[in-house]
Amino acid sequence: MSVEPIVELMHEYAHRLDTADFEGFAELFRHGRWQGLHGYDETLGWLRAHVRLYDGSPRTVHVVNNVSVTLDPPARATGRSYIQVLHQASRDHAITTICVNRYHDVFARDRGGWRFADRRIEQVLRGDMSVHLRLPTGPATIGKGRQS
């Protein structure tokens, strides 16, 4: 059993978010949880309400690294990774790193293949997230800990 399909899923998460494919992103969690949100509708609603778009793009690059996956055959796996979020509001602005997060994942396998069962995000470093997300003022968490 290979971890490659799981690693591809972790990268697909970043790709869908960076291309503003919110429906595709939410589909990754149709039968799972993302930071306490359950399923497609809750995930899609949060993205639409909170992610800032610049002419249809969030203007982000989520760089996935330090990926580690542990298989628990036949149908479960856990993973962890880091992500750095780069942002550039326009071509006239500097590219900045707005956060570094650690992801804690649980994956499940069914007839359709591997899927996210649960993704928790732990903030490691935080910059100016206001350029990426519409957030309530207050603690350095995103609406009960939700981050991209």
N, C-alpha and C positions, 0 to 999 in steps of 0.2 A: 504494500500500500504506500503510495507516494504522497508527500506533503505538497507537491507542486500545485494541485488544484486549490488548496487552501491559501497558499501564498498568492496565487492569481486573484482569488476572492478579496484578499486584503488590499491588493493593488487596485482592483476594480472599484472598491469603496472610494479611494482617493480620486480616481479618474471621473467617476460619476459626479462627485461633489464639485470638482474643479471645472467641469463642463456644464454645470448648472442642470444636470439631468436629475432633477429632484425626484421625478417619478421612478426612474431607474434605481436611484439611491434608496428610496423608500421600499422598493421591491426587494432589496437585499434583506430587509427586516420584516417582510410580510408575516413570517412565522417565527419571529424572534423579537428581542428587545434591544433597543439602542438607548443607553443611558436612562433606563427606566421607562422609556416610551415603549408601548406595545404595538407592534404591527405596522402595516403600511399607512393607514390613515393618520395615526398620531405622529409618525415620523415625518410624513409629507407636510402635515399641518405646521409642525415646528419649523421645518426648513423654510417654507413659504413665509412664515411670520418673522423669522429672525435673520436669515442670510441676506446680506446686502448685495445687490447686483449693480453692475456698472455696464450699461448698454447690453444687458442680458447675460453678463458674466460676473462671477464673484471675483475674478482677477486674482485667483489664488493658485498655488501649486502646493499640494500636500506631498511631501517627500517621505516615503515610507522606508524605514531602515531598522537594523538590528532585529530582524524577524526571527522568532523562535516558535516552532510548532511541535507539539507533543501529541502523537496519535494514541488514542485509547480505543483500539479496534473492538467491534467492527464499525461503529457508527458515531463515535465521539472523538473530539480533539480539542486541545486548548492551545492558545497562542498568546504571544505578547510581541509588541513592536513599539517603536518610537515613530513619531511623526513630527516633522518641522513644517510649519505653515508659512509659506512665503506669500507676500502680498504686494501688489503695485496698483494703486488707484487709477493711474493713467501712465502713458509712456513718458510723461513729463515728471513723474514722481519717482523717487528712489524705490528700489525693491527692499522690503524690510521683512525680517522674520518676526511674525506677530505672536507665535507661541511654539512651545515644544510640549508634546503630550506623550504619555505612555498609554498604550491600548492593552486591555486585558480581554481576551476573547474566549468564547466557548463556541464550538462548531458542532453541528449535527449533520449526519449524512442520511439521506432518504433516497427514494428512487430517482429523484432529479439530480442528485449529486450532493456536494457539500454546500452548506448554508450557514449563515450566522444564527446562532441560538441566542447569544448575548454578547454585547460589546459595552464595556465600561471604559471610561476615559479618565485618566488621572493627569491633571495638569502638573507639569514639571517646571516650565518657565512661561511667563506671561508678559507680552508686550501690549501694544495698543490694539485690542480686539475690536474696538468700535468701528474700525474701517472694514471689518468683515461681518460682524454680527450686530444686530439691534438687541441690546441687552438692558435689563433693568439696572439701575444704579445700585450699588451696595457691594457685597463681598465679591471676591474674585472668582465666583463660580457662575456658570451660565445657567440660568433658570433651573435650579436644582441640580447643577453639575453638568448639564448638557453642553458639550463642546463639539466642534467639528473635527 
